[in-house]
Structure formats: structure tokens, C-alpha cells
Amino acid sequence: MRKPRELKKNAQYHVTAKINRGEYILQESKIKELFLQVVKRAKKKYVFNIINFTIMDNHIHFIMHPAEKESLSRIMQWILSVFARYYNKMMKLKGHVWYDRFKSKIIGSIKQMIAAFIYINENPVKAELVTEAKEFEYSGIFFILKKDFSIINPPPDYLAYLV
């Protein structure tokens, strides 16, 4: 029996989801763009903030803050299922896209928020996709530097120095 998801009113979460079988289906730019389009649609359907994100080749990371009346589970289930349907249709496939249900961890302090923010920024660098985090086009830091707030929200002052 799986452990129930830890949820807390007005919490911020570090959310991850992995692609099934560890496949690199998110490797192509057009697939990453598709994922971003789904997230933009979700932001019109639900009320939530994205503080940071990165779309890696075989997994995704978000720091999310659902509005008080919103459900993290409902938001993420919608994003992941809509993306899976679009992906399968585009690639003429059937079956699971995501490995398992998404994982989430409550961010309970500024120290944890800074650590999660840096971890997400550095993910593409550690994977040797770029030499500096700000170069990775499918990340929050890239969008923040472009002042494109269509997906990500402007960072709070205490995180702005990390950009």
C-alpha cells in the first residue's frame, strides 16, 4: 500500500515526475514545447504559481504553490494526463508516458526553498546539457532572465539573487 501524499494548506511543493522506463522522450525541443503549452493551459484552468521548473530529457521538476482552494494533485494529474494524451497522439503510441504518480515534497522553510531552487537550476548543468544554468531554455531561470512570466512567476526577493 502506497504512502498517502503529504498535503498542507497554502504549502509550496517540490514536485517531480519521471518518464516511464527512464526513456528520454522529452529530449526533443518540440516535445518540451508541447509540455510547456500544456502547463500554460493548466495555468488558465487552475490557480497556482510556479516558482521554478526544469524540463529534463526524462523527468520534470517544479516548485509549485497552488492557490488556497486548489488541489496540487488535481493540477498535476491534469498536466501529466493531458501531456500524455497529446504525446501519444503525436507519436502514434498507446500506453503509459509517466513512470508512476508524481512525487511531491512540502517546502517548509526559506532554507529548503533556496536548496530546491538551486537544485532545480543546476539539474541541466549536472546532466551536462549546458555549462551554466541560465543557458537552459526549458528552465525557470531562463524564463525569469527573459522576463517571460507566462509560465513562471517573478521570484520573491529572497530568491532573485540566485537568478
C-alpha positions in Angstrom: 0.0 0.0 0.0 1.4 3.4 -1.0 2.0 6.2 1.4 -0.6 9.0 1.2 0.6 12.2 -0.3 1.5 14.8 2.3 -0.6 17.9 1.6 -0.8 21.2 3.6 -2.9 24.2 3.1 -1.0 27.1 1.4 2.1 25.0 1.1 4.8 25.2 -1.6 6.0 21.9 -3.1 9.0 20.5 -4.9 7.3 18.3 -7.5 8.9 15.7 -9.7 7.6 13.3 -12.3 9.6 10.7 -14.3 9.1 9.3 -17.7 8.2 5.6 -17.9 11.1 3.2 -18.3 13.5 6.2 -17.9 13.1 6.9 -21.6 14.3 10.3 -23.0 11.1 11.2 -24.6 11.4 14.9 -23.6 14.8 15.2 -25.3 13.5 17.0 -28.4 12.7 20.7 -28.2 9.2 20.1 -29.8 8.2 17.8 -27.0 9.5 20.1 -24.3 7.5 22.9 -26.1 4.4 20.7 -26.1 4.8 20.2 -22.3 5.1 23.9 -21.8 2.0 24.5 -23.8 0.1 22.1 -21.5 1.4 23.9 -18.5 0.3 27.3 -19.9 -3.2 25.8 -20.4 -3.2 24.5 -16.8 -2.5 28.0 -15.6 -5.7 29.1 -17.3 -7.7 26.3 -15.8 -6.2 26.3 -12.2 -4.8 28.9 -9.9 -1.2 28.2 -9.0 2.2 29.7 -9.0 5.4 28.2 -10.4 8.4 29.4 -8.6 10.9 27.4 -10.6 11.0 24.5 -13.0 13.1 22.5 -15.4 12.1 20.0 -18.1 14.9 17.4 -18.4 15.0 14.7 -21.0 13.4 12.0 -18.8 11.9 13.9 -15.9 10.5 17.3 -14.8 10.8 19.4 -11.7 8.6 22.2 -10.4 8.4 24.3 -7.3 4.6 24.9 -7.2 2.3 26.9 -4.9 -1.4 26.0 -5.5 -3.9 28.7 -4.5 -5.7 28.0 -1.3 -8.8 26.4 -2.9 -6.8 24.4 -5.4 -5.5 20.8 -5.3 -1.9 20.0 -6.1 -3.0 16.5 -7.1 -5.7 17.8 -9.5 -3.3 20.3 -11.1 -0.5 17.7 -11.6 -2.9 14.9 -12.7 -4.3 17.3 -15.3 -0.9 18.4 -16.6 0.5 14.9 -16.8 -2.5 13.2 -18.3 -3.1 15.9 -20.9 0.5 15.9 -21.9 0.4 12.1 -22.1 -2.6 12.1 -24.4 -1.0 14.7 -26.7 2.3 13.0 -26.8 0.8 9.6 -27.5 -1.4 11.1 -30.3 1.6 12.9 -31.8 3.8 9.9 -31.7 1.0 7.4 -32.6 1.6 5.5 -29.4 -0.5 4.0 -26.7 0.2 3.3 -23.0 1.9 5.0 -20.1 4.1 8.0 -20.6 4.8 8.7 -16.9 6.5 6.1 -14.7 4.4 6.5 -11.6 2.4 9.1 -9.8 4.2 12.3 -9.4 6.3 12.9 -6.2 6.0 16.0 -4.1 7.7 17.3 -1.0 6.5 20.2 1.1 9.0 23.1 1.2 8.8 24.1 4.8 11.4 26.9 5.2 13.3 29.5 3.3 16.4 27.3 3.6 14.5 24.4 1.9 13.2 26.7 -0.8 16.7 28.1 -1.6 18.0 24.5 -1.7 15.2 23.3 -4.0 15.6 26.4 -6.2 19.3 25.8 -6.7 18.9 22.1 -7.2 16.4 22.6 -10.0 18.6 25.3 -11.6 21.6 23.0 -11.5 19.9 19.9 -12.9 20.7 20.7 -16.6 24.3 21.6 -15.6 24.8 18.3 -13.7 23.4 16.4 -16.8 26.0 18.3 -18.9 23.3 19.8 -21.1 24.6 23.3 -20.6 27.6 24.8 -18.8 25.6 27.4 -16.9 22.0 27.0 -15.6 20.9 30.3 -17.3 21.6 28.8 -20.7 19.0 26.0 -20.4 15.9 27.1 -22.4 13.5 24.8 -20.6 14.0 26.1 -17.1 12.6 28.8 -14.8 15.8 30.7 -14.6 15.9 31.1 -18.4 12.3 32.4 -18.4 13.0 34.7 -15.5 16.0 36.3 -17.2 13.9 36.8 -20.4 11.2 38.4 -18.2 8.7 35.9 -19.7 6.2 35.3 -16.9 3.7 33.2 -19.0 4.6 30.1 -17.1 6.8 31.1 -14.1 6.0 33.8 -11.6 8.5 36.5 -10.8 10.7 35.2 -8.0 10.4 36.6 -4.5 13.2 39.0 -3.4 15.0 36.3 -1.3 15.3 34.1 -4.5 16.0 36.9 -7.0 19.7 37.0 -6.1 20.0 33.3 -7.2 19.0 34.2 -10.8 
